[in-house]
Amino acid sequence: MSLGVQGEEVAANYLKNKGYQVLERNFRCRMGEVDIIACIDRTLVFVEVKTRRSLSYGLPCESVTKTKQLHLRRVAAFYVMKNNIGNISRRIDVVEILYRGEKAYIRHTENAF
């Protein structure tokens, strides 16, 4: 299992344990991809997962560039339109997974941008 897939699995389980209902994994459209789409307290949450084994290349969240943020916003808007989702709150979160050996450290930033 690749590091990215492993991180997404950890993030999905983390969200479920926090009370989120995971609706979609790896949703793709022509605008891009979002790792996890979930719902909690009548809020639709689009989640970008970033996983690292070290901090050599910076914090995981630092790889969510302005371009990636724009793509995530576009994918979220497309998903809402495609599924005819009405008046519901929505946000974009980032879940960072940092592995130290076999232990995964998780940081969840709600409404990241």
N, C-alpha and C positions, 0 to 999 in steps of 0.2 A: 504494500500500500504506500503510495507516495506521501510525502510530508504534507502537501496541501490537502489531500483527501483525508488524511489522518486528523489534521487540524479541524476540518469541516465537521468531521464526525464528533470530535470533542466539543466543538462549539454547539452543534445541534443538541447533544445530550445536556450540556450546560443550560441552554435555553429552556429545554423541556423541564429540567429540574427546578428552574426559576418560575415555572408556570406558563411559559409560552406554548402556544400550539404551533408546531411547525407545519406550514401549508405546502411549501415547495422547497426543493433543493436543486441548486444549479439551474435556475430558470434562465433560458437563453432566448434572445430575439435578435433581430438585425442591429439593434442599438448596443448590444453587449450582453453581459451576464451578471446575475446576482447570485451569491452563494446560497443564501437562505432567505426565504420569505416566511415570516411568522406573524402571529397575532397575540396580543395580550391587552386586556382591559379595553376592548373595542379600538385598539390602535394597530394598524397594519405596519409591520416593521420589516424593512429591507436591510439585510445584514451582510456586510463584507467581512470575510474572515481572512486574517493574515497570520501566517505561521512561520516561526523561525526556530532554528536550533542554537543560534548565537546572536549577539548584538553587533557583530563585525560590520554589518551593513546598516546599522541603526535599528531603532525600534520598529516593530512590525507595522505600526500605524503610519510610519513615515513613508511607506511605499504606496499609500493611498494618495496619489497625485491629484492635482486639480483636474486633469483630464479624466482620471478614473472617477472622480466625484461627479463630473458632468455626465459621464456614461451611466453611472448608478442612478442619477436623477432621471435621466431619459428612460432607462429600463423601468424604473418605478412608475413613471407616468404612463408608459405603454401598458404595463401590467394592470394598472387601475382602469385604463380605458378598455382594454381587451376583455376584462372580466366584469365590466359594467359596474364597478364598485362606486357606490354613491358617497354620501357625506360621512366619511369616516376619517379619523385622524390617521396620519401616517408620518413615519420618520425613517431616517437612515442611521443605523448603528454600525459600529466597528467592534468586532471581537478579535482581540489579539491573543495568540497562543505562543508562548515561549517555552520551549523544552529545555530543561536542564537534566541531562541524562534521560531517564524514563519519565520524570515528573513533568507534567504540563502545568504552567502557570497561566492563568486566564485573566485578562483585563477587558471589561465590557464598557464601551463608551456609548451611552445612549445619545441620540440626536447629535451625532458626531459632526455634521456639517449641514 
